[in-house]
Amino acid sequence: MDKYQQVIADSRVTTSDAEVAAKVQEILDKHLAENRTPEVLKKLFSAIDLTTLKSTDSQQSVANFTERVNAFAHEYADLPNVAAICVYPNFVPVVRTVLECSDVDIAAVAGCFPSAQSFIEVKVAEIGLAVEAGADEIDIVLGLGDFLDKDYEEACDQMIEMKHSCRDSLMKVILETGALKTAENIRNASILALYSEADFLKTSTGKEYPGASLEATYIMCECIKEYYEKTGRMVGFKAAGGISTTEDALKYYTIVKTVLGEKWVETAEYFRLGASRLANSILSDILGKEIKFF
């Protein structure tokens, strides 16, 4: 048994899909209502990685996208801004040039997002270029093929190599939970990413497979909790893929807060929501009227 199989074998996080579903429902029944507050809505907004990942993205469209974040800081100075702007790697220089808000990070999907199917040298080079261009955070994708073949060493070696290419930038590892499907797969993938130096676990790319789910979130957070208890290292959580309403966001927040505790959701340092439509929904609920700012 190699070291990765050993840490998986040692885990006590449940692999029962039925138990996970029951736990999620229990948490929502007990705690969702208490989180419907103005303060939590502002936290949710400030946790958003405002994202544009379209084939039609261009230098001008990304510049305009970034300008909206600048404008928000001026027009809603009493509200917190989003946590980050997330773009393809080639647009990092555009965001870096246009962005005026020092409290908003620049995130890039890299490492051959969304499939992660290429030579490791290509993945590492793309990450390095994005970091050199000014990316504060890098979102990579777990090698699903290697994982499903149970070639854990190859999957982890690649993640570790990509982490080194990130240098001082955060590395968020996307598990693509919609492709993993089962509680057991999601647990095992979470553990491998955690022991491969991930700074965040992220649910989904939002591309080929189903996006985030509350069940996957519960499992991933339980793995983060177990890892923290063993190592003392806090790892963040990011839900992404299909989250478009305030109610959806509140449910994810409630799961994360209940499983991991208040310190994980106090700021955007350890809790994120990846979305393109969610910002307007939450902003509308904060202000009590329909807003289409972004």
Disulfide bonds with the S-S distance in Angstrom:
none
